[in-house]
């Protein structure tokens, strides 16, 4: 399970730490609030191809990192065996 998403210099977001709790988590907000930016950041940390265009204007680099719960990773690995 995704527990924490840390992003820096992605689109209009300078820096953000988003925590996810067990169970259902919903991303809601008005148009332009950044929901798609968060999904793009999650995709990037999972290995999806990304474009340099997502880097915040005026910055030379962006950072996306994630923390996943170890219990869920171990359970998924057992299920794959």
MOFENQUI-V710936 format. One record per backbone hydrogen bond with DSSP energy under -1.0 kcal/mol. NH is the residue of the N-H (numbers start at 1). CO is the residue of the C=O. E is the energy in kcal/mol with one decimal. If there is no record, write none. Layout:
# MOFENQUI-V710936
[[NH CO E] [NH CO E]]
This chain:
# MOFENQUI-V710936
[[3 67 -3.2] [4 67 -1.6] [5 18 -2.7] [6 65 -3.1] [7 16 -2.6] [8 63 -2.6] [9 14 -2.1] [10 13 -1.5] [11 54 -3.9] [13 10 -2.5] [16 7 -2.3] [18 5 -3.0] [20 3 -2.5] [33 30 -2.0] [38 34 -2.0] [39 35 -2.0] [40 36 -2.6] [41 37 -2.1] [42 38 -2.3] [43 39 -2.6] [44 40 -2.3] [45 41 -2.3] [46 42 -1.4] [47 44 -1.5] [48 43 -2.7] [54 51 -1.7] [55 52 -1.7] [56 9 -2.6] [59 56 -2.1] [63 8 -2.0] [65 6 -2.6] [67 4 -2.4] [69 1 -2.8] [73 69 -1.6] [74 70 -2.6] [75 71 -2.2] [76 72 -2.3] [77 73 -2.2] [78 74 -2.1] [79 75 -2.0] [80 76 -1.4]]
